[in-house]
Structure formats: C-alpha cells, structure tokens
Amino acid sequence: MVSARLRRSTKSRLLRIALIISLIWSLVEVVIIRRELALQDQLQNHRIQAFDGRHHKIYIASEHWNNEAVLRESWNAALVDLTKMLGPQNVYVSIYESGSWDNTKDALRELDTELERLSVPRNITLDEHTHEDEISRPPGTSGWIDTPRGKKELRRVPYLSKIRNLTLRKLHELAQSGETFDRVLFLNDVVFTTQDIMALLATNDGQYAAACSLDFAKPPTYYDTFALRDSQGHETVMQTWPYFRSRASRTAIKYGQLVPVSSCWNGIVAMDARPFIDLDPPLQFRGIPDSLARAHLEGSECCLIHADNGLSSSAGVWLNPNVRVGYRRAAYDAVHPLNGEAWVSAWQVFTGLWQNRIRRWTTTTRFKSWTVGRRVKEWEKLHPDEQEPGEFCLINEMQVLVENGWAHV
C-alpha cells in the first residue's frame, strides 16, 4: 500500500513538474515569437530599399464587382499613389468590371479620369452583363454542369477564370508589339498601401514565381481559404495564426519569415510575368474540366494557376506575412498596430500554438485526400487523355453562379 501511494505521489509530482516546465517554455516562446514578429515588420523598409521595385515594369490587373465602397474609401486613391511611386512609364493598369448593380462603374470612371490626368496607360472595361444575364443565356458547351437541383447551371470558377483572363488581354497585345513587363500584380478589392505593394514586390529579393499577402475580412481569421495551401499541399489546419499543418510553413509564419506554400492568393499577388508572355499557349486561369467537376469536386482558379505554372517548383510560391491587407479599413487597421508591437497578440500566440498542436495531433488529411484522390482516379480511368495537375487544390464542393453571387449545390 505504501509503495503504491508512493508511486502515485511520484507520478503526480512528475506530472506537475512537466506541466510547469511546459507552461514556462510556452511563455518564453510567446516572448521570442512576438519579438521576432515585430522585428520582421520593422525590417520591411530595409528590404524595400534594397530591392527598389521602381526599376521594374509592372502590369496591374484587377477585376471588380459591387466594390464601390472600398473603391471610394481607399482603393482608387491607393492605386493612384502606387502608379505615382512606380512611375506611369513603368506600369499598365488593366481593370475589368462585370455587371455591378451598385455604383462601382461610376467609381471606376472617376479613377479613369485621375489616371488620365497622370498619363497612366490603362484599359478599364465596364461590362453591362450581370450574373443574371450570364445564367439566363442558353448553356454553352463548356463551363456548365448538371446539378443536384435538376438543372444545368453555370459553374462559378470557369466564369471567374474568364474574367481574370480578360484582365490579361492587354498584356498579350503589348507583348506582341514589343512591350513586356517584369511582374503581373493582381489586386483584389482590398485596403492596401504603396508600402504594402513595394514590400510584396521585394519578397525574396524579387526571386519568386509568385508572392502573396495575407488577407483579412474579420481578424484574427484570414480570408482566402479556397486558394491557400501549405508547402505540402494541405489546407490550413486553422484560420487563425499560425494557420499551417506542414512544419516548413508553420515554422516560417511563427517567426514572420517568408512562408513556402504550394498555392496562395490572399488579396494581392505578384507573379513573374514570363509564363504569361513567353509560353505558347501562355499561362492562364482555368477551372477543372467539367467532367471532373461532375464528381462533386472544385478547385480555385487562383490555386490552379500555381499548379500550372512551371516556375512554381523552381522559383517558389511564397506567402509574405509582413504584407497584410483587409477587405475593410477596420480589418486592415486590426492587423497593423501603431505602437510597433507584433501584429499577433501574446494571447493569440499562446492559444494559437496550442490549438495548432492539438488540431494537428487529433486530425488528419487522409480522409479528404482519399475522397478527392479516389474521384480523380475514377475520372482518369474514364478520361485517359486528360490529367489534373492541381489535385491539391481540389475540395469536395460544387459551386455555381447565381444572381447575387455564387452558391454551393
């Protein structure tokens, strides 16, 4: 009896010691991480000065739909400031607006006037065709799918791919006339500054296939779950910091370093322009084949572009956590503290580290990978002449366009 009580007492004492050591280490880790995150933000200016993106030619591509609020609040002014910094002779602005029902068109007309005053080369297309027009026309031979609702509907991703490719049309035309660009800069409807863009362009000293920001709509959760995949091709294990399942991606984000990923978009993306210009056919956005989508699978065009890009494996796709944008001013401000502190609070670091560990220890990607992989293999058997290089992009969903946006079916 005495021996049993002694063993239980020893185990209890050892457990308490282990918990105390774990707590102390966690607190030390919080201090180290927050100090490093703050330092990386502070070093951003030095990286920008060392790179100096003003000597590069940048093709700026953006598409808009019902974005009047952010355009008038900050986007138009931020774009004008960016063109001034880069120099009108070093940029081309390509904007495609598609069927907005707010005053997005008027906001873009005002932007056009301002860019004209600055002699910025540009093409701003205002398309009157609404979502309702698109889904009401007779189904075409591609991009439409029979859904569980018993009708043929327009797939969302091929439609978005078409719009994104339209923003690149002038890039191809200019290349044919001898004018080329170093980077293609894709701008979503986000709050950003010239400093953000210069920092993104300077990612990895300008050596990358693609470099992305982090985007937020409702901090502390990040927004673009559809496109972001870690270095091993996995979806993030959680929407809050430190996000990732793979060790390489997780370790980098913890200390504010460049994060190796398989895919990202996250509000703003800078990509090497060569694949969009030099290849025949050129790199372009796409959806997965309709025949594969019928297996109730879908993948973001913003993920598939990296899967298709030959430079992704050699030059790398990087998430730059020191470039953070928001879909509202409040979201932007929330991830840009004014006092020089780390953008992730001590509590968020502490809880984030442990939540991430627990989720990694108690969940697996095997079931999702098995489901997607099985459907892809069945599709490959039926379509031996086709392949899908972006399997890591795929999720168990079917998405279609509707009048006011899109829907899962």
C-alpha positions in Angstrom: 0.0 0.0 0.0 2.8 2.4 1.0 4.6 1.6 -2.2 1.5 2.2 -4.4 0.9 5.5 -2.7 4.5 6.5 -3.2 4.3 5.6 -6.9 1.1 7.6 -7.3 2.7 10.6 -5.5 5.8 10.4 -7.6 3.8 10.3 -10.8 1.6 13.2 -9.7 4.7 15.3 -8.8 6.4 14.5 -12.1 3.2 15.5 -13.9 3.1 18.8 -12.1 6.7 19.5 -12.9 6.1 18.6 -16.6 3.2 21.0 -16.7 5.1 23.8 -15.1 8.0 23.3 -17.4 5.7 23.3 -20.4 4.0 26.5 -19.2 7.3 28.2 -18.7 8.5 27.2 -22.1 5.3 28.3 -23.7 5.6 31.8 -22.1 9.2 32.0 -23.2 8.2 31.0 -26.7 5.5 33.7 -26.8 8.0 36.4 -25.9 10.5 35.2 -28.5 7.9 34.9 -31.3 6.4 38.3 -30.6 9.8 40.0 -30.6 10.7 38.3 -33.9 7.3 39.3 -35.5 7.8 42.9 -34.5 11.4 42.8 -35.8 10.4 41.4 -39.2 7.9 44.2 -39.6 10.5 46.8 -38.8 13.0 45.3 -41.3 10.5 45.7 -44.1 11.7 49.2 -45.1 15.3 47.9 -45.5 14.1 45.1 -47.8 12.1 47.6 -49.9 15.1 50.0 -50.2 17.4 47.1 -51.2 15.1 45.9 -53.9 13.7 49.2 -55.2 10.8 48.0 -57.4 10.6 51.3 -59.2 13.0 50.0 -61.8 10.7 47.2 -62.8 7.8 47.3 -65.2 4.5 46.2 -63.5 1.3 45.1 -65.2 -1.5 45.7 -62.7 -4.6 43.5 -63.2 -7.8 43.8 -61.2 -11.5 42.8 -61.6 -14.4 44.3 -59.7 -18.0 43.5 -58.9 -20.1 45.6 -56.5 -16.9 47.1 -54.9 -18.0 50.8 -54.8 -17.5 51.1 -51.0 -13.8 50.1 -51.0 -13.0 51.8 -54.3 -14.2 55.2 -52.9 -12.9 54.6 -49.4 -9.3 53.8 -50.3 -8.7 51.6 -53.4 -8.8 54.3 -56.1 -6.5 56.6 -54.1 -4.1 53.8 -53.2 -3.8 52.7 -56.9 -3.1 56.3 -58.0 -0.4 56.6 -55.3 1.1 53.4 -56.5 1.3 54.5 -60.1 3.0 57.7 -59.0 5.6 55.8 -57.0 6.3 53.3 -59.8 6.1 55.9 -62.5 3.4 56.0 -65.3 6.1 54.8 -67.8 6.6 51.6 -65.7 3.0 50.4 -65.3 0.0 49.4 -67.2 -3.4 49.2 -65.4 -6.0 46.7 -66.6 -9.3 46.6 -64.9 -12.4 44.6 -65.8 -15.7 45.3 -64.1 -18.6 42.9 -64.6 -22.2 43.7 -64.1 -22.2 45.5 -60.8 -25.6 46.8 -59.5 -24.1 49.5 -57.2 -22.1 52.5 -58.4 -18.9 50.6 -59.0 -18.9 51.8 -62.6 -19.0 55.4 -61.5 -16.2 54.9 -59.0 -14.1 53.4 -61.8 -14.9 56.2 -64.2 -13.6 58.6 -61.5 -10.4 56.5 -61.3 -10.1 56.6 -65.1 -10.2 60.4 -65.1 -7.5 60.6 -62.4 -5.2 58.1 -64.3 -5.8 60.0 -67.5 -4.6 63.2 -65.7 -1.4 61.3 -64.7 -0.9 59.9 -68.2 -1.1 56.3 -66.9 -1.5 53.7 -69.7 -4.6 51.7 -68.9 -7.7 49.8 -70.0 -10.8 49.9 -67.9 -13.6 47.8 -69.2 -17.1 48.3 -67.8 -19.3 45.3 -68.7 -23.1 45.7 -68.5 -23.7 41.9 -68.4 -24.9 40.9 -64.9 -24.8 37.5 -63.3 -28.5 37.2 -64.1 -27.6 37.7 -67.8 -24.9 35.1 -67.7 -27.0 32.4 -66.1 -30.1 33.1 -68.2 -28.4 32.6 -71.6 -28.5 29.2 -73.2 -26.0 26.8 -71.8 -22.7 26.6 -73.7 -20.6 23.5 -74.4 -18.2 24.2 -71.5 -18.4 25.7 -68.1 -22.0 24.4 -67.4 -22.9 21.4 -65.2 -25.9 19.3 -64.3 -26.5 20.0 -60.6 -28.5 18.1 -57.9 -31.1 20.9 -58.3 -32.1 19.2 -61.5 -30.9 21.8 -64.0 -27.9 22.8 -65.9 -26.1 25.7 -64.2 -23.1 27.9 -64.9 -20.0 26.9 -62.9 -18.5 29.7 -60.8 -14.8 29.0 -61.3 -14.7 28.9 -65.1 -16.7 32.1 -65.1 -14.2 33.8 -62.8 -11.3 32.4 -64.8 -12.7 34.0 -67.9 -12.9 37.4 -66.2 -9.3 37.1 -64.8 -8.1 36.2 -68.3 -9.8 39.2 -69.8 -7.7 41.4 -67.4 -4.6 39.9 -69.1 -5.7 40.5 -72.6 -3.7 43.8 -73.0 -0.6 42.1 -71.5 -0.6 39.7 -74.5 -1.3 42.5 -77.0 1.5 44.7 -75.6 4.0 41.8 -75.7 3.2 41.3 -79.4 4.1 44.9 -80.0 7.4 44.5 -78.1 6.4 45.9 -74.7 7.0 43.5 -71.9 6.7 43.5 -68.1 8.6 42.1 -65.2 5.7 41.4 -62.9 2.0 40.9 -63.1 0.4 42.4 -59.9 -3.1 41.1 -59.2 -5.1 43.4 -56.9 -8.3 42.3 -55.2 -10.8 44.7 -53.7 -8.7 45.2 -50.6 -7.4 48.1 -48.5 -3.7 48.4 -49.3 -0.9 51.0 -49.4 2.0 51.6 -51.7 4.3 50.4 -48.9 2.4 47.1 -48.9 2.9 46.7 -52.7 6.6 47.6 -52.6 7.2 45.1 -49.8 5.4 42.4 -51.7 7.4 43.1 -54.9 10.6 42.9 -52.8 9.7 39.4 -51.5 12.8 37.1 -51.5 14.7 39.9 -53.2 12.3 39.7 -56.2 13.1 36.0 -56.8 9.7 34.1 -57.0 7.2 32.6 -59.2 4.5 34.2 -57.0 4.4 36.2 -53.8 1.2 36.8 -51.8 0.0 38.9 -49.0 -2.2 37.7 -46.0 -5.8 38.9 -46.3 -8.4 39.5 -43.5 -12.1 40.3 -43.5 -12.8 39.5 -39.9 -9.5 39.4 -38.0 -7.9 37.3 -36.5 -9.2 34.8 -39.1 -7.7 35.0 -42.5 -10.0 35.1 -45.6 -8.8 33.1 -48.6 -9.2 29.5 -47.5 -10.1 28.4 -51.1 -6.6 29.1 -52.5 -4.1 28.8 -49.7 -2.2 25.5 -49.4 0.9 24.8 -47.3 4.2 23.6 -48.5 2.9 20.0 -48.6 -0.3 21.0 -50.5 -2.6 20.8 -47.4 -5.3 23.2 -46.5 -4.6 25.2 -43.4 -5.3 23.4 -40.1 -7.0 26.5 -38.7 -8.0 30.0 -39.9 -6.1 31.8 -37.1 -2.4 32.2 -36.6 -0.2 30.1 -37.1 -2.6 28.5 -39.7 -0.5 25.7 -41.2 -0.1 22.0 -40.8 3.2 21.4 -42.5 6.3 22.1 -40.4 8.1 24.3 -43.0 5.1 26.6 -43.5 4.3 26.7 -39.8 7.8 27.4 -38.6 8.2 30.3 -41.1 4.9 32.0 -40.2 5.7 31.7 -36.5 8.8 33.9 -36.9 7.4 36.3 -39.5 9.6 34.8 -42.3 8.7 34.1 -45.9 6.3 31.1 -45.9 6.9 28.4 -48.6 3.5 27.3 -49.9 2.1 25.4 -52.8 -0.6 28.0 -53.5 -1.8 31.3 -52.3 -3.7 34.4 -53.4 -4.8 36.3 -50.2 -5.8 39.7 -51.6 -2.7 40.7 -53.5 -0.4 38.6 -55.6 2.8 39.5 -57.6 3.8 36.9 -60.2 6.7 36.6 -62.6 5.3 37.8 -65.9 7.3 35.4 -68.2 4.9 32.5 -68.1 2.1 34.8 -69.1 4.1 36.1 -72.1 6.7 33.7 -73.2 4.8 30.4 -73.3 2.7 29.1 -76.2 0.0 28.9 -75.2 0.5 31.4 -72.3 -0.2 30.6 -68.7 -3.9 31.4 -68.0 -6.6 30.9 -65.4 -8.9 27.9 -65.7 -11.3 25.7 -63.8 -11.0 21.9 -63.6 -12.7 20.1 -66.5 -16.5 19.9 -66.4 -16.2 16.1 -66.5 -14.2 16.2 -63.3 -16.4 18.8 -61.6 -19.4 16.4 -62.1 -17.7 14.2 -59.5 -18.6 17.0 -57.0 -15.1 18.5 -57.0 -14.0 22.1 -57.4 -10.7 24.0 -57.2 -10.0 27.7 -57.2 -8.6 29.2 -60.3 -6.2 31.1 -58.0 -4.8 27.8 -56.8 -4.8 26.0 -60.2 -2.7 28.8 -61.7 0.2 27.9 -59.4 -0.2 24.2 -60.2 0.0 25.0 -63.9 2.9 27.4 -63.6 6.2 25.8 -64.4 8.1 28.3 -62.3 6.3 27.4 -59.1 8.6 24.5 -58.4 11.8 26.2 -59.4 11.3 29.8 -58.1 8.8 29.1 -55.4 5.4 30.4 -54.3 5.8 32.4 -51.1 3.3 33.9 -48.6 4.8 37.2 -47.2 3.3 37.6 -43.7 4.7 41.1 -43.4 2.3 42.2 -46.1 -1.3 42.2 -44.6 -4.4 43.6 -46.3 -8.0 43.9 -45.3 -11.4 43.9 -47.1 -12.4 46.7 -44.8 -10.4 49.6 -43.2 -11.2 48.2 -39.8 -9.8 44.8 -40.8 -6.6 46.4 -42.2 -6.1 48.5 -39.1 -6.6 45.5 -36.8 -3.5 43.7 -38.3 -1.3 46.9 -38.3 -0.8 48.0 -34.7 0.5 51.6 -34.5 2.8 51.1 -31.5 5.4 48.9 -33.1 4.1 45.8 -31.4 3.8 42.4 -33.0 0.6 42.1 -35.1 -0.3 38.9 -33.2 -1.1 39.5 -29.5 0.5 37.5 -26.7 -2.7 35.6 -26.1 -3.2 34.8 -29.8 0.3 33.4 -29.9 -0.1 31.3 -26.7 -3.5 29.9 -27.7 -2.6 29.6 -31.4 0.4 27.5 -30.7 -1.6 25.0 -28.6 -4.6 25.0 -30.8 -2.4 24.2 -33.8 -0.7 21.4 -31.9 -3.9 19.8 -30.7 -5.5 20.1 -34.2 -2.5 18.5 -35.9 -2.4 15.8 -33.3 -6.1 15.0 -33.5 -6.9 15.5 -37.2 -5.7 14.0 -40.4 -5.8 14.9 -44.1 -6.0 11.3 -45.2 -9.8 11.2 -45.4 -10.1 14.3 -47.5 -7.1 13.2 -49.7 -8.7 9.8 -50.1 -12.0 11.2 -51.1 -10.6 13.6 -53.7 -7.9 11.2 -54.9 -10.5 8.4 -55.4 -12.7 10.6 -57.5 -9.8 11.9 -59.6 -8.5 8.3 -60.2 -12.0 7.3 -61.4 -12.2 10.3 -63.7 -8.7 9.5 -65.1 -9.9 6.0 -66.0 -12.8 7.4 -68.0 -10.6 10.2 -69.5 -7.2 8.6 -70.1 -6.1 11.5 -72.3 -6.6 14.1 -69.6 -4.9 14.8 -66.3 -5.3 17.3 -63.4 -2.0 18.6 -62.0 -3.8 20.7 -59.4 -5.3 17.8 -57.3 -4.0 19.5 -54.2 -6.3 22.4 -55.0 -9.5 20.3 -55.1 -12.2 20.2 -52.4 -15.4 18.3 -52.1 -17.8 21.0 -53.4 -19.8 22.1 -56.4 -20.1 25.8 -57.0 -22.4 27.7 -59.4 -23.1 31.3 -60.3 -26.3 32.8 -59.0 -27.9 36.3 -59.5 -26.4 37.8 -56.3 -23.1 35.9 -56.3 -22.5 32.2 -56.1 -23.8 29.1 -54.3 -22.8 25.6 -53.1 -25.0 22.9 -54.7 
